[in-house]
């Protein structure tokens, strides 16, 4: 993919760079208005919108597409465009590992300490799509951050911006990372069967139970 795009600004053509933006909002429902705002800015020639979507993350960490502009293909992670691949990564099993808060089981198996986590583009984008909230994700061509940032700030948005090239590079590595993570989890499972005493196993189970939401703990107690 080329990293330049021509947009119109004050009657003059100007080279622009491709970025992925992730925007969280307060109030939350302004994400829909922000999507309309991006479409209008694109129509005015002030930036180029390749694709954009309003998404929400449910309590299980899954990403749900609420609204979108651009090619419908990107909604399908397997065969669609780059934004669709991004949604597939941050809403899938790898998103559990890079996004932080949803990986109760996997996080406990691999025992990743917070100090050991390294920042990545995908982890930053994943963290910006919070559980129970909507967010705006878009692939845009822009001369600079001013146009998008001003529009989003008016709507209570906080903008995270990363180059498309960086996002694509991490997506390209995501499949291998997911395979490696699964392999390590499988190894830890097998090692746990062999090496952990009954007391250690029970202590870990009780620790996991304590982390469950209240409603799930109540259901477990009644079963």
C-alpha positions as CSV (number, residue, x, y, z in Angstrom):
1,X,0.0,0.0,0.0
2,X,1.3,3.4,-0.9
3,X,1.6,5.8,2.1
4,X,0.7,9.0,0.3
5,X,-2.7,10.3,-0.8
6,X,-3.7,13.5,-2.5
7,X,-6.4,15.6,-0.9
8,X,-7.6,19.1,-1.6
9,X,-6.7,21.9,0.8
10,X,-7.5,25.6,-0.1
11,X,-7.5,24.8,-3.8
12,X,-4.0,23.2,-3.7
13,X,-3.1,19.5,-3.9
14,X,-1.1,18.4,-0.9
15,X,0.6,15.1,-0.1
16,X,-0.9,13.3,2.9
17,X,0.0,10.3,5.0
18,X,-2.1,7.3,5.9
19,X,-2.9,6.8,9.6
20,X,-5.2,4.7,11.7
21,X,-7.1,6.6,14.3
22,X,-8.9,5.2,17.3
23,X,-11.1,7.7,19.2
24,X,-12.9,7.2,22.5
25,X,-15.7,9.6,23.5
26,X,-17.3,11.3,26.5
27,X,-20.3,11.2,26.1
28,X,-20.1,7.8,24.7
29,X,-22.7,8.1,22.0
30,X,-20.9,10.9,20.2
31,X,-19.0,8.2,18.2
32,X,-21.9,8.1,15.8
33,X,-21.8,11.8,15.2
34,X,-18.0,11.6,14.8
35,X,-18.5,9.1,12.0
36,X,-20.8,11.5,10.2
37,X,-18.2,14.3,10.8
38,X,-15.5,12.3,9.2
39,X,-17.7,11.6,6.1
40,X,-18.4,15.3,5.8
41,X,-14.7,16.2,6.1
42,X,-14.0,13.7,3.4
43,X,-16.7,15.2,1.1
44,X,-15.1,18.7,1.7
45,X,-11.7,17.3,0.5
46,X,-10.1,18.1,3.9
47,X,-9.0,14.5,4.4
48,X,-9.5,11.1,2.8
49,X,-11.4,8.4,4.6
50,X,-10.5,5.0,3.4
51,X,-12.8,3.2,5.8
52,X,-14.3,4.0,9.2
53,X,-16.5,2.3,11.8
54,X,-18.2,2.7,15.1
55,X,-17.5,-0.3,17.2
56,X,-18.3,-1.5,20.7
57,X,-16.6,-4.1,22.9
58,X,-18.8,-6.5,24.9
59,X,-18.1,-7.9,28.3
60,X,-16.3,-10.9,26.8
61,X,-14.0,-8.7,24.8
62,X,-15.7,-9.3,21.4
63,X,-15.8,-6.4,19.0
64,X,-19.2,-5.5,17.5
65,X,-19.5,-3.3,14.4
66,X,-22.3,-0.7,15.0
67,X,-22.0,1.5,12.0
68,X,-19.5,2.1,9.2
69,X,-18.6,4.0,6.0
70,X,-16.3,2.8,3.2
71,X,-16.2,-0.6,1.6
72,X,-18.4,-3.2,3.3
73,X,-15.6,-5.8,2.8
74,X,-13.6,-4.5,5.7
75,X,-16.2,-5.8,8.1
76,X,-15.0,-9.4,7.4
77,X,-11.7,-9.9,9.0
78,X,-10.7,-12.9,6.9
79,X,-11.1,-11.5,3.4
80,X,-11.6,-7.8,3.9
81,X,-9.3,-4.8,4.1
82,X,-6.8,-3.6,6.6
83,X,-9.4,-2.2,9.0
84,X,-11.3,-5.5,9.0
85,X,-8.1,-7.3,9.8
86,X,-7.4,-4.9,12.7
87,X,-10.9,-5.6,14.1
88,X,-10.3,-9.3,13.8
89,X,-7.0,-9.0,15.8
90,X,-8.2,-6.8,18.6
91,X,-11.5,-8.6,19.0
92,X,-10.1,-12.1,18.8
93,X,-8.0,-14.4,21.0
94,X,-4.8,-12.3,20.4
95,X,-6.7,-9.2,21.6
96,X,-7.0,-11.0,24.9
97,X,-3.3,-11.0,25.2
98,X,-2.6,-7.5,23.9
99,X,-5.6,-5.8,25.2
100,X,-5.1,-6.6,28.8
101,X,-8.3,-6.9,30.9
102,X,-10.3,-9.7,29.3
103,X,-7.7,-12.5,29.5
104,X,-8.7,-14.0,32.8
105,X,-7.8,-17.6,31.9
106,X,-5.0,-17.0,29.4
107,X,-3.4,-14.3,31.5
108,X,-3.4,-16.6,34.5
109,X,-1.9,-19.5,32.5
110,X,1.0,-17.5,31.2
111,X,1.4,-15.3,34.3
112,X,2.4,-12.2,32.4
113,X,3.4,-9.5,34.9
114,X,2.4,-5.9,34.1
115,X,6.0,-5.0,34.1
116,X,6.7,-7.5,31.4
117,X,4.1,-6.1,29.0
118,X,5.6,-4.2,26.1
119,X,3.7,-1.4,24.4
120,X,2.7,-2.1,20.8
121,X,0.5,-0.3,18.3
122,X,-2.2,-3.0,18.4
123,X,-2.2,-3.0,22.2
124,X,-2.7,0.7,22.3
125,X,-5.6,0.6,19.8
126,X,-7.1,-2.4,21.6
127,X,-7.0,-0.6,25.0
128,X,-8.8,2.4,23.5
129,X,-11.9,0.3,22.7
130,X,-13.2,-0.2,26.2
131,X,-15.7,-2.8,27.3
132,X,-19.2,-1.4,27.3
133,X,-18.3,1.6,25.3
134,X,-18.3,2.7,21.7
135,X,-15.3,4.0,19.8
136,X,-14.5,5.2,16.3
137,X,-11.8,3.4,14.3
138,X,-10.8,4.8,10.9
139,X,-8.1,4.6,8.2
140,X,-7.6,8.1,6.9
141,X,-5.3,10.1,4.7
142,X,-4.5,13.5,6.3
143,X,-1.9,16.3,5.9
144,X,-1.6,16.7,9.6
145,X,-3.5,16.0,12.8
146,X,-5.3,19.3,13.1
147,X,-8.4,18.7,11.1
148,X,-9.4,15.4,12.7
149,X,-8.3,16.4,16.2
150,X,-10.3,19.6,16.2
151,X,-13.4,17.8,15.0
152,X,-13.1,15.0,17.6
153,X,-12.3,17.4,20.5
154,X,-15.5,19.2,19.8
155,X,-17.3,15.9,20.3
156,X,-15.5,15.0,23.5
157,X,-13.2,12.6,21.7
158,X,-9.7,11.5,22.6
159,X,-7.6,10.6,19.5
160,X,-5.0,7.9,19.3
161,X,-3.2,8.1,15.9
162,X,-0.7,5.5,14.5
163,X,0.8,5.1,11.0
164,X,-0.9,2.6,8.8
165,X,2.5,1.1,8.0
166,X,3.1,0.3,11.7
167,X,-0.4,-1.2,12.1
168,X,0.1,-3.4,9.0
169,X,3.5,-4.5,10.3
170,X,2.0,-5.7,13.6
171,X,-1.0,-7.3,11.9
172,X,1.4,-9.3,9.7
173,X,3.1,-10.6,12.8
174,X,-0.2,-11.3,14.7
175,X,-0.8,-14.8,13.4
176,X,2.6,-16.0,14.4
177,X,2.2,-14.3,17.8
178,X,-1.1,-16.1,18.3
179,X,0.3,-19.4,17.4
180,X,3.3,-18.9,19.8
181,X,0.9,-17.8,22.6
182,X,-1.2,-20.9,22.1
183,X,1.8,-23.1,22.1
184,X,3.1,-21.5,25.4
185,X,-0.4,-21.9,27.0
186,X,-0.5,-25.5,26.0
187,X,3.0,-26.1,27.5
188,X,1.9,-24.4,30.7
189,X,-1.2,-26.6,30.9
190,X,0.8,-29.7,30.5
191,X,3.4,-28.5,33.0
192,X,0.7,-27.7,35.5
193,X,-0.7,-31.2,35.3
194,X,2.7,-32.7,36.0
195,X,4.2,-30.3,38.5
196,X,1.5,-28.6,40.6
197,X,0.3,-30.1,43.8
198,X,-3.4,-30.5,44.5
199,X,-3.1,-27.6,47.0
200,X,-1.5,-25.4,44.4
201,X,-4.2,-26.2,41.9
202,X,-7.0,-25.5,44.4
203,X,-5.4,-22.2,45.4
204,X,-5.2,-21.1,41.7
205,X,-8.8,-22.1,41.1
206,X,-9.9,-20.1,44.1
207,X,-7.9,-17.1,42.9
208,X,-9.6,-17.3,39.5
209,X,-13.0,-17.5,41.1
210,X,-12.3,-14.4,43.1
211,X,-11.7,-12.5,39.8
212,X,-15.0,-13.5,38.3
213,X,-17.8,-10.9,38.1
214,X,-20.3,-11.0,41.0
215,X,-23.1,-12.5,38.9
216,X,-20.9,-15.3,37.6
217,X,-19.7,-16.1,41.1
218,X,-23.3,-16.4,42.3
219,X,-24.1,-18.8,39.5
220,X,-21.1,-20.9,40.4
221,X,-22.1,-21.1,44.0
222,X,-25.7,-22.2,43.1
223,X,-24.6,-25.0,40.8
